Amino acid sequence: MGVFHFKKFDICDDRSAMKVGTDGVLLGSATEVSMNTRSALDIGTGCGLIALMLAQRLALANETFCVTGIDIEDGAAADAAENFRMSPWSGNLESKNMSLVTFANAFPDAMFDLIVSNPPYYDNSLEAPNVKRNVARHTRGSLMNIPYSDGVLSYKEIFEYAKAHLAEDGSLWLILPADQEKELLRYARMLRLKEYKILRIKSVVRKPPFRIIVAFRRGKTMPIEEELVLLDGKGRRTLEHASLTKDYYL
């Protein structure tokens, strides 16, 4: 059994279709929390990595927070439940094996101070042969298509859920492919969710961004735009990358 050791928790992802990866660590590290963040939802939680990263920081602010991780894939939800149970914050974490549509129907009055997701994004790529991995990693067609078809999570579904279930002062954080930025920001604005922080991520300084982390909230705001380069010329983590993830990596 493979176990990933972080500073304050361990992660097992044996049953999860999508494994521990850089995208999740970056999103979990960059997402901002405060003393007012008492309820958080991790959509497509996988093995629970991002939920645990949030819990580590939320525990410093208050003892009454709750982080819910949902995933349609049964193996992922089982991994998340076990990882939550073995963590120092087991009483503040819950894993639910359900789709976002099912979750919304089951808890129609739920409101969250923070919603976070590392959603599927390989819209136009060739699908992997593993069916569970496809469900975890692919969207069907463009953002404007009908959401949630045959078990595949869509960006549109996440934005529409956030519009209805994000607290007035809450925030939505997503990690996205850089080439989908304009379409995603345009759709969010249609729902009156405005970006207020954009972090463009490069693998090395000479290459264009390949990911963006975007934070949304209600109301008008001028976004803060920043850049993060992951590796220096010698293939080592940059000082900025190391600083962002220092609370988690051993």
N, C-alpha and C positions, 0 to 999 in steps of 0.2 A: 504494500500500500504506500503510495507516494504522499508525503506530507510536506507542505511548504511552511517554513517557520518564519514568522514575522516577530517583531519585538515583543508584542503583548498577546499574540494569539497565533494559533496554528490553523492551517487550511488543508483539508483533504478534498480532492476533486475527482476521485476515482469514478463516481457514477455520473458526473456532470458531462453533458455533451461539449460544453465550452469550458476550457481549463483556465487556470490562473494565468493572466497575461498582462502585458504592459498597459493596455488601454484601461483596464479596470483599476490598476494601481494609480495611474495618473488621474483618473476621474475621482477616485476616492480621496486622493491627496489634495486635489485642487478645490473640491467642493467646500464651500464655506458653511460653518455652523456657528451658532451663537447661543447665549443663555436662553433665548426665546425659542430655540428649536427644540420642541418637545415631542413632536411626532414626525416620523420620516418614512417614506415609502421607496423601496428599491424595486423597480419594475424590471423583471427578467433577471432576478438576483443571481442565477447560476448557483455556484457553490457558496454564495454568501459573502464574498470578499469585500465588496463595497459597503455592504451593510455593517460588517464588522469594523471596517475602517472608520465609518461614521460613529459607531458606538464608542470606539476608543476615545474620540475627541468629545463626544457629547457627555460622556461620563465625567469629564472634568468640569462641566458647567452645571449639571444638575443630576439628581438621582432618579428622576421620575420620567425620563424620556422613554420612548418606544420606537423601535425601528422594525418595520414589517418588510420582509422580502417575499416576493411572489414569483413563481415560475411555473409555466405550463408543463415543463418536462419533469417527470416524476423522480428520475435519478438526481437531477439538480436540486430539487426541493428537499430530497432526503439528505443529500450532502450538506445543504445549508442548515437544515434542522440539527444535524449532528455537530456541525461546526459551531453553531450558536450555543448548543447545550454545553459544549466543552470550553466555551470562552468565559472570561471573567464577568461578562454582562448577560449571562443566560436569561436572567429575569426581565431583561429589557428588549429581547429580540424574539421575533416569531417568524417562522417560515410557513408559507401557504402554497400548496400545490394546486394552483389555479391560474387561468388566463386573466388578463386585465379586465376583459368583458365580464367574466364570471365574478371576479372580485368586486367590480363596480355594482353589479346586480345584488350581490350578497350584502354589501355594506354601502348602501346608497347615500348615507349621511356622513360618511367618513370625510374628514378634512385633514390636510397635512401641511405642516410648516415647511417641509422640504420634500421634494420628489426628485429622484435621481434615476438615471437609466443609462446603461451601456447597451443600446438596442442593436438589433440586426441591421446590417447596412450594405451587404454585397448584392445590391439590386440586380446588376447586370453581369455578374460573374458566373462562371460555370458552377453548378451545384456539386458539392461533395457527395460521394456515394453514401455516406452515413445519413440516414433519414433524420435522426435526432439532432445531428449537427446542423442539418439544413434548417430545421425549425428554429434552432437557437441563433442562426447566423444570417438568414436570408429574409429580405422583404420581398413582397410580390409587386412588381411594377413600380410606378412612381408614387410619390407622396400623396398625390391626389386620388389614387385609387380607393375603392371601398375598403375600409379598415378591417383588419382581422379576418382574413380568409384562410380556411383550413389550418388554423392553429399558428399562423405566422404573424408576429407582432409588427405593427406598422408605426411609423413616426406619427402619422395623423392621429392614430388612436391615443398615443401618449400625450400629444398636445391637447386633444379634446378632453381627455381625462383631467389633465392639469387645470384646464379652464374651469371645470366644474368642481374640482376637489382641492385646489390649492388655496390655502388660507390667504386672507387679504394681503398680508405682508410676507407671504411665503415665496419660495423660489424653486425653479425647476432647473436641474443641471443635466446636460447631455454631452456625451462625446460622440463626435460625428466625423464622417469623411470630409476632408477639406473641400472636395469638389462638389459637395451638396449644400454648401453654406447658403448660397443665395436663395435657393428654393425653400430650404428649411426656415430661414429667417422671415421670408415673405409669408409663409403659411402661419408662423407663430404670430406675426403682426396682425393677420386677419382675425385672430382670436384674441387680440389685445394683450398678447404676451410679448413684452418687449425685451430684447437682449440688453443686459447691463454689464456683462463681462464676456470678453472673447479672448481665449488663449489659443493661439495658433502654434501647432507643434511641428517641429522639423526633426528629422532623424539626425542630420548634420547641417551645418550652417549653409553650405552651398546648394542645398536642395530646397525645393518649395515645401510648404507645409503639407503634411499628409493626414493630419487629424486636427480638429478644432474642439475645444471644450467651450460650451456656451452656457451661460446662466441667463435665465429669463425671470421676469416678474411683471406684475401688473403696473400700469401707469407709464408715463413718459420718462425717459431717462437717456442720458448720453453714455453709451457703452465705453468701458475701459478696455482698450485693446492691447494685448501683450503677446510676446513671442517666447517660446521655450525651445531650445535646442537640446536634444537628448545626449548626443555624443560629441566629443571633441575630435581633433584630427588624429588622435591615437586610439580611437575607439573606446575611450573611457567616458563614464558619465560626467557631464559638465557640472560645474559647481551649482548652477541653478537647478538642474535635475536632482542632484543629490540633496540640495536644500529642501526641495518640494517634498521629497519622499523620506526624509531623515527620521521621521517619527515612526516609520513602519519597517523599512529594510534593516536587517541585522548588519 
